[in-house]
Amino acid sequence: MRGSLLRTLALLAASCVLFAAGWRGLSAATDRHNDASEWTLAWSDEFSGPDGSAPDSSKWTYDIGGTGWGNQELETYTSRRQNAQIRDGNLVIAAFEENFTGPDGVARNFTSARLKTQYRFAHAYGRFEARIRLPKGPGMWPAFWLLGDDIDRVGWPDCGEIDIMENVGKEPGINHGSLHAPSFLTEALSPMTSISMQPSGSPASSGSISTTATMPLSPKLTGPRAASGSSTILSLSFLIWL
């Protein structure tokens, strides 16, 4: 039905944060992963604005359009409050079934939102953390991910990508984490992917998940420029994929 709400992806209060620590090598970063005294809060969004307000424009901007985004996605991303707004201390990203044509002239039957910190915030090393309430159902694909902030200059996949959390709606108990970058030996894409299964009754299978990525290196972990130390930008998206 036109205008019907499909699902929402809600980021709960104090859910999107970056903790930074001085770089002392991979083993040191691993050892202190759970040592709160070693981390300093570098950036956060508590989504504490008034209900119905837009996300903080000093921290977030939007990807706009319905060109499929390399994934054969079915939605158009918008910056409308209908698709992304603050509610009860949460950022709510909502997908709707509706006939919509965006500024790119592409007509789609679904709308959603994809927010990013590009041109607002980027950081090379640290612990990126979010608490997210996930939608579920076939076609839903919420994600929390990082891209190199040099994407405008070098493109993808040279910029590198770290997918902290991707969830396929028909598999609510599974979290997909991936690295994407050129390989060391060729310029071909060299992805690495792992999944984590959530036991029955855990937060992920009941509709919410806390997810963390510790970043001792840059997004180019598998690329020929792995030591370049590029900063990363955060992205949150809720796409429709059937």
DRENTI-585714 format. One record per residue: residue number from 1; x, y, z of N, C-alpha, C in turn. Coordinates in steps of 0.1 Angstrom, whole numbers, plus 2048, in hexadecimal, padded with zeros to 3 digits. Atoms other than C-alpha are relative to their C-alpha. Example, Ala and Ser with C-alpha at 12.3 -4.5 7.8 and 13.67 -1.06 7.14 Angstrom:
// residues 2
<1, <809, 7F4, 800>, <87B, 7D3, 84E>, <809, 80C, 800>>
<2, <7F7, 7F5, 800>, <889, 7F5, 847>, <7F8, 80B, 808>>
// end
This chain:
// residues 242
<1, <809, 7F4, 800>, <800, 800, 800>, <809, 80C, 800>>
<2, <7F8, 7F4, 801>, <80E, 822, 7F7>, <801, 807, 80D>>
<3, <7FE, 7F8, 7F4>, <81D, 835, 814>, <801, 7F7, 80C>>
<4, <800, 809, 7F5>, <81D, 816, 82A>, <80E, 7FF, 806>>
<5, <7F3, 801, 7FA>, <83A, 814, 843>, <804, 7F1, 7FF>>
<6, <7FB, 80E, 801>, <84F, 7F5, 83C>, <806, 7FB, 80D>>
<7, <7F9, 803, 7F3>, <867, 7F4, 85A>, <807, 80C, 804>>
<8, <7F7, 7F5, 7FC>, <87C, 80B, 86E>, <80D, 7FB, 805>>
<9, <7F3, 803, 7FA>, <8A1, 80A, 877>, <802, 80B, 80A>>
<10, <7FE, 7F6, 7F6>, <8A5, 81C, 898>, <80D, 7FF, 808>>
<11, <7F3, 800, 7F8>, <8C6, 826, 8A8>, <7FC, 806, 80E>>
<12, <804, 7FC, 7F2>, <8C1, 828, 8CE>, <809, 80B, 805>>
<13, <7F8, 7F5, 7FA>, <8CD, 845, 8E4>, <80E, 7FB, 803>>
<14, <7F2, 802, 7FE>, <8F3, 847, 8E8>, <805, 7F4, 7F8>>
<15, <7FD, 80D, 807>, <8F6, 82D, 8CD>, <80B, 802, 7F5>>
<16, <7F6, 7FE, 80B>, <90E, 83C, 8B3>, <80C, 808, 806>>
<17, <7F5, 7F9, 7F9>, <930, 844, 8C2>, <80D, 7FB, 7FA>>
<18, <7F2, 804, 803>, <955, 843, 8BB>, <809, 803, 80C>>
<19, <7F6, 7FE, 7F5>, <96F, 83D, 8D6>, <80D, 7FF, 7F9>>
<20, <7F3, 800, 806>, <993, 845, 8CD>, <80A, 7FD, 80A>>
<21, <7F5, 803, 7F7>, <9B3, 839, 8DC>, <80D, 802, 7F8>>
<22, <7F3, 7FF, 807>, <9D8, 83F, 8D4>, <804, 7F3, 7FA>>
<23, <7FD, 80C, 808>, <9E6, 827, 8BA>, <80D, 7FA, 806>>
<24, <7F4, 807, 7FB>, <9FE, 80D, 8C9>, <801, 7F2, 7FA>>
<25, <7FF, 80D, 807>, <9FA, 7F0, 8B1>, <7F4, 7F8, 801>>
<26, <80C, 809, 801>, <9E1, 7D5, 8A9>, <7FE, 7F8, 80D>>
<27, <802, 808, 7F4>, <9E8, 7BF, 8C7>, <7FC, 809, 80C>>
<28, <803, 7F7, 7F5>, <9E6, 7DD, 8DF>, <7F1, 804, 7FF>>
<29, <80E, 7FC, 802>, <9C5, 7E8, 8D0>, <7F7, 7F4, 804>>
<30, <808, 80B, 7FD>, <9B7, 7C5, 8D3>, <7FF, 7FD, 80F>>
<31, <800, 803, 7F2>, <9C2, 7C1, 8F7>, <7F7, 80A, 808>>
<32, <807, 7F6, 7F8>, <9B1, 7E1, 902>, <7F2, 802, 7FB>>
<33, <80D, 7FE, 806>, <991, 7DC, 8EE>, <7F5, 802, 80A>>
<34, <80A, 7FF, 7F6>, <97D, 7D8, 90D>, <804, 808, 80C>>
<35, <7FB, 7F8, 7F4>, <991, 7EF, 924>, <7FB, 80E, 7FD>>
<36, <806, 7F3, 803>, <97B, 80E, 926>, <80A, 80B, 804>>
<37, <7F6, 7F5, 7FD>, <998, 822, 936>, <809, 804, 7F5>>
<38, <7F7, 7FD, 80B>, <9AB, 820, 916>, <7FA, 808, 7F5>>
<39, <807, 7F9, 80B>, <991, 831, 901>, <7FB, 80E, 804>>
<40, <805, 7F2, 7FE>, <987, 856, 8FE>, <7F5, 802, 7F6>>
<41, <80B, 7FD, 809>, <965, 860, 8EF>, <804, 80B, 7F7>>
<42, <7FC, 7F6, 80A>, <96D, 872, 8CF>, <7F4, 806, 7F8>>
<43, <80B, 7FB, 807>, <94B, 876, 8BF>, <7F4, 7F7, 804>>
<44, <80C, 807, 7FD>, <927, 86C, 8C6>, <7F4, 807, 7FC>>
<45, <80D, 7F9, 802>, <903, 873, 8BE>, <7F6, 7F8, 808>>
<46, <80A, 805, 7F6>, <8E9, 86D, 8D9>, <7F2, 801, 7FA>>
<47, <80D, 7FE, 807>, <8CC, 876, 8C1>, <7F6, 806, 80A>>
<48, <808, 7FA, 7F5>, <8BE, 88C, 8DC>, <7F8, 80C, 7FC>>
<49, <808, 7F5, 805>, <8AC, 8A5, 8C6>, <7F1, 7FE, 802>>
<50, <80E, 802, 7FE>, <887, 8AC, 8C8>, <7FA, 7F6, 7F6>>
<51, <807, 809, 809>, <86F, 892, 8BA>, <7FC, 806, 7F3>>
<52, <804, 7FB, 80D>, <869, 896, 895>, <80B, 808, 7FA>>
<53, <7F6, 7F7, 806>, <889, 8AA, 890>, <809, 7F7, 7F7>>
<54, <7F6, 806, 809>, <8A4, 8A2, 876>, <80C, 7FC, 808>>
<55, <7F3, 802, 7FA>, <8C5, 892, 880>, <809, 80C, 800>>
<56, <7F7, 7F5, 7FF>, <8E0, 8AA, 88A>, <808, 802, 7F3>>
<57, <7F9, 7FE, 80D>, <8EC, 8BA, 86A>, <80F, 803, 801>>
<58, <7F1, 7FE, 7FE>, <90E, 8C2, 879>, <807, 7F3, 801>>
<59, <7FA, 80D, 7FE>, <914, 89D, 87D>, <7FC, 7F6, 7F4>>
<60, <805, 80A, 80B>, <900, 88C, 860>, <7FC, 808, 7F4>>
<61, <806, 7FC, 80C>, <8F9, 891, 83C>, <7FA, 7F4, 7F9>>
<62, <808, 80B, 807>, <8E7, 87B, 822>, <805, 7FC, 7F3>>
<63, <800, 804, 80E>, <8EB, 867, 803>, <7F2, 800, 7FB>>
<64, <80D, 7FE, 806>, <8CF, 86F, 7EC>, <7FF, 7F9, 7F2>>
<65, <802, 805, 80D>, <8C1, 85C, 7CE>, <7FB, 7F1, 800>>
<66, <806, 80E, 801>, <8B3, 83B, 7C1>, <807, 7F8, 7F4>>
<67, <7F9, 807, 80B>, <8CE, 82E, 7A9>, <804, 7F2, 803>>
<68, <7FC, 80D, 7FC>, <8D2, 80D, 7BB>, <80C, 7FE, 808>>
<69, <7F4, 7FF, 7F7>, <8F3, 816, 7CC>, <809, 7F3, 7FF>>
<70, <7F7, 80B, 802>, <905, 7F8, 7BD>, <7FB, 7F3, 806>>
<71, <805, 80C, 7FA>, <8EF, 7DF, 7CF>, <7F2, 7FC, 7FB>>
<72, <80D, 802, 806>, <8D0, 7E0, 7B9>, <7F5, 803, 80A>>
<73, <80A, 7FC, 7F6>, <8BD, 7F1, 7D5>, <7F4, 806, 7FA>>
<74, <80D, 7FC, 806>, <898, 7F9, 7D0>, <7FB, 80D, 805>>
<75, <805, 7F4, 7FA>, <895, 819, 7E4>, <807, 80C, 7FB>>
<76, <7F9, 7F3, 802>, <89C, 83E, 7DF>, <803, 805, 80E>>
<77, <7FC, 7FA, 7F3>, <8B0, 84D, 7FC>, <7FC, 80F, 800>>
<78, <804, 7F2, 7FF>, <8A2, 86F, 808>, <806, 806, 80C>>
<79, <7FC, 7F9, 7F4>, <8AA, 889, 822>, <7F3, 804, 807>>
<80, <80C, 7FC, 7FA>, <885, 88C, 82C>, <7FF, 7FB, 80E>>
<81, <802, 805, 7F2>, <87C, 88A, 851>, <7F7, 7F4, 800>>
<82, <809, 80C, 800>, <862, 870, 847>, <809, 7F3, 800>>
<83, <7F7, 80B, 801>, <880, 859, 840>, <80B, 800, 80B>>
<84, <7F6, 7FF, 7F6>, <898, 865, 85B>, <7FD, 80B, 80A>>
<85, <803, 7F6, 7F6>, <88F, 876, 87C>, <803, 7FB, 80D>>
<86, <7FE, 803, 7F2>, <895, 878, 8A1>, <7F3, 7FC, 806>>
<87, <80C, 804, 7F9>, <87C, 866, 8B6>, <803, 7F9, 80D>>
<88, <7FE, 806, 7F3>, <87D, 85E, 8DC>, <80F, 7FD, 802>>
<89, <7F2, 802, 7FD>, <8A3, 863, 8DD>, <806, 7F6, 7F6>>
<90, <7FB, 809, 80A>, <8A8, 84C, 8BE>, <801, 807, 7F3>>
<91, <801, 7FD, 80E>, <8B1, 852, 89A>, <7F8, 7F5, 7F9>>
<92, <809, 80A, 807>, <895, 841, 886>, <802, 801, 7F1>>
<93, <800, 800, 80F>, <89C, 838, 862>, <7F5, 7F7, 7FC>>
<94, <80D, 807, 804>, <87B, 82D, 852>, <800, 7FE, 7F1>>
<95, <802, 802, 80E>, <875, 81D, 831>, <7F1, 7FF, 7FD>>
<96, <80E, 7FF, 804>, <854, 823, 81F>, <7FE, 7FA, 7F2>>
<97, <805, 804, 80E>, <842, 813, 801>, <7F8, 80B, 7FB>>
<98, <807, 7F4, 806>, <838, 831, 7EC>, <806, 803, 7F2>>
<99, <7FB, 7FB, 80D>, <83C, 83E, 7C9>, <807, 80D, 801>>
<100, <7F8, 7F4, 7FD>, <858, 857, 7CA>, <80B, 801, 7F5>>
<101, <7F6, 7FC, 809>, <86F, 868, 7B1>, <809, 80A, 806>>
<102, <7F7, 7F7, 7FA>, <88E, 878, 7BF>, <806, 80A, 7F7>>
<103, <7FA, 7F6, 808>, <8A3, 895, 7B2>, <809, 7FA, 7F4>>
<104, <7F9, 806, 80B>, <8B6, 87C, 79C>, <7F7, 7FB, 7F5>>
<105, <80A, 804, 80A>, <896, 875, 789>, <7FD, 7F1, 7FF>>
<106, <803, 80E, 800>, <895, 850, 792>, <7F4, 7FD, 808>>
<107, <80D, 804, 7F9>, <872, 843, 79B>, <802, 7F3, 807>>
<108, <7FF, 80C, 7F8>, <871, 82A, 7B7>, <7F3, 7FE, 808>>
<109, <80C, 804, 7F8>, <856, 818, 7CC>, <803, 800, 80F>>
<110, <7FC, 800, 7F2>, <869, 81B, 7ED>, <809, 80C, 803>>
<111, <7F7, 7F5, 7FB>, <87A, 837, 801>, <806, 7FB, 80D>>
<112, <7F9, 803, 7F4>, <893, 835, 81D>, <80A, 80B, 802>>
<113, <7F6, 7F6, 7FE>, <8B1, 848, 82A>, <80E, 7F9, 803>>
<114, <7F2, 805, 7FE>, <8D7, 844, 82B>, <808, 80C, 805>>
<115, <7F9, 7F5, 7F9>, <8EA, 85B, 843>, <80F, 7FD, 800>>
<116, <7F1, 802, 7FF>, <910, 860, 844>, <806, 80D, 806>>
<117, <7F8, 7F5, 7F9>, <92A, 876, 856>, <809, 807, 7F6>>
<118, <7F6, 7FA, 80A>, <93C, 87F, 835>, <7FF, 80F, 801>>
<119, <7FE, 7F1, 7FF>, <949, 8A3, 836>, <7FC, 806, 80E>>
<120, <803, 7FC, 7F2>, <93E, 8A4, 85B>, <80A, 7FB, 80A>>
<121, <7F7, 807, 7F6>, <954, 88B, 86D>, <807, 7F4, 7FA>>
<122, <7F8, 80C, 804>, <96F, 871, 865>, <80B, 7FE, 80A>>
<123, <7F6, 803, 7F6>, <987, 85F, 87B>, <807, 7F3, 7FB>>
<124, <7F9, 80B, 805>, <9A3, 846, 873>, <800, 7F4, 809>>
<125, <7FE, 80B, 7F7>, <9A7, 830, 892>, <7F6, 802, 80C>>
<126, <809, 800, 7F5>, <98F, 827, 8AE>, <7F6, 7F5, 801>>
<127, <80A, 80A, 7FE>, <971, 813, 8B9>, <7F3, 807, 7FD>>
<128, <80D, 7FB, 805>, <951, 81A, 8A6>, <7F5, 7F7, 806>>
<129, <80A, 808, 7F9>, <932, 80F, 8B9>, <7F2, 806, 7FE>>
<130, <80E, 7FC, 801>, <90C, 810, 8B4>, <7F7, 7F6, 806>>
<131, <80B, 809, 7FB>, <8ED, 801, 8C4>, <7F4, 803, 7F7>>
<132, <809, 7FE, 80A>, <8D3, 7FB, 8AA>, <7F4, 7F6, 802>>
<133, <80C, 809, 801>, <8AF, 7ED, 8A9>, <7FD, 7FD, 7F2>>
<134, <801, 804, 80E>, <8AC, 7D9, 889>, <7F2, 7FD, 7FC>>
<135, <80D, 805, 805>, <88E, 7D4, 873>, <802, 7F1, 7FC>>
<136, <7FF, 80E, 805>, <887, 7B1, 866>, <7F5, 7FE, 7F6>>
<137, <809, 803, 80B>, <876, 7A2, 848>, <807, 800, 7F2>>
<138, <7F9, 801, 80D>, <880, 799, 824>, <801, 80E, 7F9>>
<139, <7FE, 7F4, 807>, <88F, 7B6, 811>, <806, 80B, 808>>
<140, <7FA, 7F6, 7F7>, <89C, 7CA, 82F>, <80F, 7FE, 801>>
<141, <7F1, 802, 7FF>, <8C1, 7D1, 831>, <806, 80D, 807>>
<142, <7F9, 7F5, 7F8>, <8CC, 7E9, 84D>, <80F, 7FE, 801>>
<143, <7F1, 801, 800>, <8F1, 7F1, 84F>, <806, 80C, 808>>
<144, <7F7, 7F6, 7F9>, <90B, 804, 865>, <80E, 7FD, 7FB>>
<145, <7F4, 803, 808>, <92B, 808, 851>, <809, 80C, 7FF>>
<146, <7F5, 7F6, 801>, <94B, 81C, 84B>, <805, 800, 7F2>>
<147, <7FA, 7FE, 80D>, <95A, 82A, 82B>, <80C, 809, 802>>
<148, <7F5, 7F7, 800>, <97C, 83B, 825>, <7FB, 80E, 7FC>>
<149, <804, 7F2, 803>, <978, 861, 824>, <806, 805, 7F3>>
<150, <7FA, 7FC, 80D>, <98C, 862, 804>, <7F8, 7FA, 7F4>>
<151, <808, 807, 80B>, <96F, 851, 7F0>, <7FE, 80A, 7F4>>
<152, <803, 7F7, 80C>, <969, 871, 7DB>, <80C, 801, 7F7>>
<153, <7F3, 7FE, 808>, <98E, 871, 7D0>, <804, 7F2, 7FA>>
<154, <7FB, 80C, 805>, <996, 84C, 7CC>, <7F5, 7F6, 7FC>>
<155, <80B, 808, 804>, <973, 83C, 7C8>, <800, 7F3, 809>>
<156, <802, 80D, 7F9>, <967, 81A, 7D5>, <804, 7F5, 7F6>>
<157, <7FD, 804, 7F2>, <975, 801, 7DD>, <80E, 805, 805>>
<158, <7F3, 7FC, 7FB>, <997, 813, 7DF>, <7FF, 807, 80D>>
<159, <802, 7F9, 7F3>, <989, 828, 7FC>, <800, 7F7, 80C>>
<160, <802, 80A, 7F5>, <983, 808, 810>, <7F2, 801, 806>>
<161, <80D, 800, 7F9>, <963, 7FE, 822>, <800, 7F6, 80B>>
<162, <802, 809, 7F5>, <95C, 7EE, 843>, <7F2, 7FF, 804>>
<163, <80E, 802, 7FC>, <939, 7E0, 849>, <800, 7FA, 80E>>
<164, <801, 805, 7F2>, <935, 7DE, 86E>, <7F4, 7F7, 802>>
<165, <80D, 808, 7FF>, <911, 7D2, 86C>, <7F8, 801, 7F4>>
<166, <80A, 801, 80A>, <8FC, 7C7, 84F>, <7F7, 7F4, 804>>
<167, <809, 80A, 7FC>, <8DD, 7B3, 856>, <7F6, 7FE, 7F5>>
<168, <80A, 804, 80A>, <8C7, 7A1, 83D>, <7F3, 7FD, 807>>
<169, <80C, 801, 7F9>, <8A3, 7A5, 848>, <7FA, 7F3, 803>>
<170, <805, 80D, 7FE>, <89A, 781, 843>, <808, 7F7, 809>>
<171, <7F7, 807, 7F7>, <8B7, 777, 85A>, <803, 809, 80C>>
<172, <7FF, 7F6, 7F6>, <8B1, 78C, 879>, <80B, 7FD, 80B>>
<173, <7F6, 804, 7F6>, <8CA, 778, 88E>, <80E, 800, 7FB>>
<174, <7F3, 801, 806>, <8E8, 77D, 877>, <805, 80E, 7FD>>
<175, <7FA, 7F3, 803>, <900, 79A, 875>, <80C, 7FD, 7F6>>
<176, <7F5, 802, 80A>, <917, 79D, 856>, <80A, 80C, 802>>
<177, <7F5, 7F6, 7FF>, <938, 7AF, 85A>, <80A, 7FE, 7F5>>
<178, <7F8, 801, 80C>, <94E, 7B6, 83C>, <80B, 80B, 7FE>>
<179, <7F6, 7F6, 804>, <96D, 7C7, 82F>, <801, 800, 7F0>>
<180, <7FF, 7FF, 80E>, <96F, 7D3, 80B>, <80C, 80A, 7FC>>
<181, <7F5, 7F8, 805>, <98F, 7E0, 7FA>, <807, 7F9, 7F5>>
<182, <7F8, 807, 80A>, <9A6, 7DA, 7DD>, <809, 7F6, 807>>
<183, <7F7, 80A, 7FA>, <9BC, 7BB, 7E3>, <80E, 805, 7FF>>
<184, <7F2, 7FD, 801>, <9E1, 7BD, 7E9>, <806, 7FD, 7F3>>
<185, <7F9, 805, 80C>, <9E9, 7AB, 7C9>, <7FA, 806, 7F3>>
<186, <806, 7FB, 80C>, <9D0, 7BA, 7B1>, <7F7, 80C, 804>>
<187, <80A, 7F6, 7FD>, <9B8, 7D7, 7AE>, <7F2, 7FB, 801>>
<188, <80D, 806, 7FF>, <99B, 7BF, 7AF>, <7FB, 801, 80E>>
<189, <807, 7FF, 7F3>, <982, 7C1, 7CB>, <804, 7F4, 809>>
<190, <7FC, 80B, 7F7>, <98E, 7AC, 7E9>, <7F8, 801, 80D>>
<191, <809, 7FF, 7F4>, <971, 7A8, 802>, <803, 7F5, 80A>>
<192, <7FF, 80A, 7F5>, <973, 796, 823>, <7F3, 801, 808>>
<193, <80D, 800, 7F9>, <952, 78D, 834>, <7FF, 7F6, 80B>>
<194, <803, 809, 7F5>, <948, 77D, 855>, <7F2, 802, 805>>
<195, <80D, 7FF, 7FA>, <927, 776, 865>, <801, 7FC, 80F>>
<196, <802, 804, 7F2>, <91E, 774, 88A>, <7F2, 7FD, 803>>
<197, <80D, 805, 7FD>, <901, 760, 895>, <7FC, 804, 80E>>
<198, <805, 7FD, 7F3>, <8EC, 76C, 8B2>, <7F7, 7F5, 805>>
<199, <809, 80B, 7FB>, <8DD, 752, 8C9>, <7F2, 804, 802>>
<200, <80E, 7FD, 7FF>, <8B8, 750, 8CD>, <7FE, 808, 80D>>
<201, <803, 7F8, 7F5>, <8AB, 76B, 8E4>, <80A, 80B, 802>>
<202, <7F7, 7F6, 7FE>, <8C9, 781, 8E0>, <7FB, 80D, 7FA>>
<203, <805, 7F4, 805>, <8C6, 7A6, 8D7>, <7FD, 800, 7F1>>
<204, <801, 7FF, 80E>, <8CB, 7A1, 8B2>, <7F3, 7F8, 7FB>>
<205, <80C, 808, 805>, <8B0, 786, 8AE>, <7F3, 805, 805>>
<206, <80D, 7FA, 7FB>, <897, 79A, 8C3>, <7FE, 80E, 7FB>>
<207, <802, 7F4, 807>, <89C, 7B9, 8AE>, <809, 80C, 803>>
<208, <7F6, 7F6, 7FD>, <8BA, 7CD, 8BC>, <80D, 7FA, 801>>
<209, <7F3, 805, 800>, <8DF, 7CA, 8BA>, <80A, 80B, 804>>
<210, <7F5, 7F7, 7FD>, <8FE, 7DB, 8C9>, <80B, 7FB, 7F8>>
<211, <7F6, 804, 809>, <91A, 7DB, 8B0>, <80C, 809, 801>>
<212, <7F4, 7F9, 7FE>, <93E, 7E6, 8B2>, <80B, 7FC, 7F6>>
<213, <7F4, 803, 808>, <95C, 7E9, 89B>, <80C, 807, 806>>
<214, <7F4, 7FA, 7FB>, <97F, 7EF, 8A9>, <809, 802, 7F4>>
<215, <7F9, 7FC, 80C>, <994, 801, 88F>, <80F, 803, 802>>
<216, <7F2, 7FD, 7FE>, <9BA, 7FD, 895>, <807, 804, 7F3>>
<217, <7FA, 7FC, 80D>, <9C0, 802, 86F>, <7F5, 808, 7F8>>
<218, <809, 7F8, 808>, <9B0, 816, 853>, <7F6, 7F6, 7F9>>
<219, <809, 808, 807>, <993, 809, 83D>, <808, 7F7, 7F5>>
<220, <7F9, 807, 80A>, <9AE, 7FE, 824>, <808, 7F4, 805>>
<221, <7FA, 80B, 7F9>, <9B6, 7DF, 839>, <806, 7F6, 7F6>>
<222, <7FB, 80A, 80A>, <9BA, 7C9, 81A>, <805, 806, 7F3>>
<223, <7FD, 7F9, 80C>, <9C4, 7E3, 801>, <80F, 803, 7FF>>
<224, <7F2, 7FD, 802>, <9E6, 7ED, 7F2>, <804, 80D, 808>>
<225, <7FD, 7F4, 7F9>, <9E4, 80E, 805>, <7FB, 7FF, 80F>>
<226, <805, 803, 7F2>, <9DC, 7FE, 827>, <806, 809, 80A>>
<227, <7F9, 7F8, 7F6>, <9F5, 814, 839>, <7FD, 80F, 7FF>>
<228, <802, 7F2, 802>, <9E7, 835, 82D>, <7F9, 807, 80B>>
<229, <806, 7FA, 7F4>, <9D2, 83B, 84C>, <7F5, 809, 7FD>>
<230, <80B, 7F8, 803>, <9B4, 849, 83B>, <7F5, 800, 80B>>
<231, <80B, 800, 7F6>, <997, 854, 852>, <7F4, 7FA, 7FA>>
<232, <80D, 806, 804>, <975, 844, 851>, <7F4, 809, 803>>
<233, <80D, 7FA, 7FD>, <952, 852, 84F>, <7F6, 7F5, 803>>
<234, <80A, 80A, 7FC>, <934, 841, 85F>, <7F4, 802, 7F6>>
<235, <80C, 7FF, 808>, <915, 838, 84B>, <7F6, 7F7, 807>>
<236, <80B, 808, 7FB>, <8F3, 82B, 856>, <7F6, 800, 7F4>>
<237, <809, 801, 80B>, <8DB, 81E, 83C>, <7F5, 7F5, 802>>
<238, <80B, 80A, 7FF>, <8BA, 80A, 838>, <7FB, 7FF, 7F2>>
<239, <804, 801, 80E>, <8B6, 7FD, 815>, <7F6, 7F4, 7FE>>
<240, <80A, 80A, 804>, <89C, 7E8, 803>, <807, 7F8, 7F5>>
<241, <7F9, 808, 80A>, <8AA, 7CA, 7F0>, <7F8, 7F3, 7FF>>
<242, <808, 80C, 802>, <895, 7AE, 7E2>, <806, 7F6, 7F5>>
// end
